[in-house]
Amino acid sequence: MNGAVRSYLVSTLAQQVRIEALDETYSFNAWEVIHTENSYKFTLPQIEQWPLKQACV
């Protein structure tokens, strides 16, 4: 898809992360890639076409 931006974090060392609010601990390996987000960018003409495309579904 055009306009897609994918964001990642990289754990540069082996570590454990504790999130108290969830009562969870997560382990990460050194250089483990963590996918955090897909973001899509659209032009105004693409956005204006959405209602027309949705009517055909």
Sequence and secondary structure as in RCSB ss.txt:
>XXXX:A:sequence
MNGAVRSYLVSTLAQQVRIEALDETYSFNAWEVIHTENSYKFTLPQIEQWPLKQACV
>XXXX:A:secstr
 TTEEEEEEEESS EEEEEGGGTEEEEE TTEEEEEEEEE   HHHHHHHHHHHHT 
